[in-house]
Amino acid sequence: MQSNDKAFDEIIHHRRSNRAFDPAIEIPDEVIATALKHAILSPNSSNMQLWEFHWIHSKDMLNAFIPLCLDQKAASTAKHLVVFITRQDLWKKRSRWNIEQIQTTIQGEANKFQKAGLNYYGKLMPFMYMRDPLGLMGIFRKTLSFIMGLKGPFFRAGGAAQQRITVHKSCALAAQTFMLSIASAGYHTCPMEGFDELRVKKILGLPRRAEVNMIIGIGKGTEQGIWGPRFRVPYDEVVRKL
């Protein structure tokens, strides 16, 4: 095993969901900021980056989040919390942003890759993310995918449910990058799904279509924060080598 492989293996095994953090050990802001910068570099669908990361830092806000996280110790003992948010509603803004990034690379006439990128974000992304009150665009996307799929492999575009899945997958990838970065600094995390999403959205001032992907508590883990050995379904049961 190469040194880089060994280091990553150690990070993977260090990262455990620790549910009780040491109250005497502070986590430097720089550790959180670096982990968030790493999270931003995570892979995501079409580079749309339909996410936000709300860093809960002040004591008042941390205390306010404890009941919202149903009084879990992973929240009440955390030195920091980060709320991972999906922002499907920002697709127009993110499409324009990608177009602007491509335009800054054009010198003179756009080459075929730049033209393809402009069409991708100017035409395909609106087609993929556009919604209407009656859900007609979703029906149209499904119908078109079915017809095109009769000729051969084709991306099966769908409606609002598929859009939600797409943005949540991307946000979860960012959350995992964040947790691995925290682990590489020698600290611990606990991703939480037990929270009152309506009240979390209200306190953060989020719009209706924003959704909470997960809330992560960060601190220096304790022995009592680990609830036992890590059990995983056997390799041969979950891995299919074809």
N, C-alpha and C positions, 0 to 999 in steps of 0.2 A: 504494500500500500504506500503510495507516494505521500509526501508530507502534507500537501494540500488536501488529499483525500482523507488523511487521518484527522486533520483539523476540522474538516466538515463533519466527519463522523462524530467527533467529540461534541460539536455544536448540536447536532441532531439529538444525541443522547442527553445532552444537558437540558434541552428544551422540554420541560414537563409543564403540565397545567398545575401550577402551584396555587393553592387556594387560601394561603395565609402568609402574609409578608411580614418581615421583621420591622417593627415600628421604629427601631433605633437607627436604621440604615437608610439614608437618603439616596435617591437616584439622581445623578447630575442631569441638568437640562440637556447638556450636550449629547448624552446617550440617547435621549428621546428624539432630539432633533435629527441626529444622524440616522436613527432607525426610520424616521419618517421620510428622510431623503432617499433611503434605500427602498422604502415602500413605493415611492413615486416611480422608481425605475422598474417596477414589476411589469411582467407581460400583461397585456390587456387587449380586449377585442378591438381590432381596427385602430388602435392607438387613440381611442375616443376618450379614455381616462374619465369615465363617468363616475367619479368618486370624490369624496371629501373626507378628510381626517380631522376630527375635532379633538384637540389636545386639551383635556381637562386638567388644569394645572393649579389653580388657586384653591386655597383651603375651603373657601365658601362653596365653590362649585363642586369640589370633591365631596363635601358633606351633603350637598343637595342631591348628589347622584346615588348616595348609599341607599335610601329608600326606593329610588327608581330602579335599582338593581336588586330589589327585594331583599335587602340587608345581607347579601352574600359577603362572606369574609374577604373574598377576592376583590370586592369593592371597598369595604369598610377599612381594610388594612393597606390598600394600594396607595403608593406615593404619587402615582399618575394614573389617569385613565385616558384611553384614546377610543373615540367612537368612530367606527368605520361606517360611512354613509354612502349609499348609492344615489347618484343624481341623474337618473334617466331623463329628467326634464331639461337637462342642459345640453341635449344632443345638438341642437342648432348652434349654440355657442361653441361647442367643441369642434363641430364640423368646420365652422368659419376659422377657428384657430388653426386647424390643420391646413386649411387652404392657405392661410397667411404664411405658415411656415414653409410650405412648398414654394410660394411666390417669392420668398426671400432668396431662394436658391436659383431662381431663373435669371440667366444673363442672356439678354437678347431673346431669341425664340425658344420656347419651351421644348425640351426633348420628349421622346415618347414616354419615358417614365414619369416625367413631371406632368405631362398631359393626362396620363392615366390616373395619377394621384389627384389632380384637380377634378376629374370626372368622378372619381371614387367618392370624394367628400362632397362634391357639388351635386351629384345625382344619385349615387347608390345609397349613401347614408340617409338622405331624406326619404328614399323609398323604403329603407329598412326600419326607420324609426318613426316615421309619420303616423299619427293616430287621429282618429275622428271619433266623435261621440257614439256613433252607431257601430263602430268596429268594422266598417266596410273595407278599410285598407288591409286589415288583417286577413279578411276573407279573400281579398284580391291576391295578396301575397301567397297564401296557401294554395289557391287555385292555380296561379301561375307556376308555382313550384311543382305542383302535381303534374301539370301538362308538360313542363320542361323535363321533369324527371322520367317521363315515359320514353324519352329519347336516349337517356343515359344518366350517369351520376350528376346530381344537381343539388345545390344547397337548398334545404327545406326551410324556407322563410315562413315565419308564423306571425302571430299577433302579439298582444300585450304580454301574455304569459311568457312567451319566448324571450321577449325583450328584457323582462325582469330577471329571468334566469341568466341571460348573457351578462348583464351588469353586475349581478351578485357574484357570478363566477370570477369576474375580473377583480372585484373588490376583495373577495376572499383570498385571491392570490397575493394582493397587496398586504393583507393582514398577516399571511404566513411569512412573507418577506420581513415584515416588521418584527414578528416574534423571533425569527431566526437572528436578526440583527441584534435584538436585545439579548438573546442567549449568547451571542458571540462576545458581548461585553461583560458577561458573567452574571447577568441578572435574570429575572424570571418573569413569566407572564401567565395570565389565565384568561382565555377567551370565554366570554359569557354570552349565552343566549337567553338567560333568565332576566328579563327587564321589561318595564312598561314602556313600549315603543311610543305610544301616544304622548305620554308625559315627557319622554326623552326628546321627541321632536319639538314639543312645545317649548321646553327650556332652552333648546338650541335655536329656536326660531326657524325651523325648517319648513319648507313648503309641503303641500299635501303629497306630491308625487315622490318626494325624497323618502328613502327607506333606510332603516338601521340594519346594517349587515351583521355587526357584532360589536360588543364593547370589550376592550381588553384592559385588564388591570396589570399594572407593572410595579415590581418591587424586588426586594431581595428575599427569595423564598426561604421558608423554614421547613423543618422536618415534619411538623404536624400539618403543613400545607400539602404534603404528598399523601394521598389516601391509600397508598399501597403500591405494589409492583405494577409495572405497565404490562397489561395483557393485550396481545394482538392475535387475531385469527392467523393460523399457520400460513406461511408463504405459499405452499403448494395449493392451498384452498382459494387464494385470491389472485394468484398470478397464473395467467394462461400464456404460455410460450408457443407461438404458432409458426 
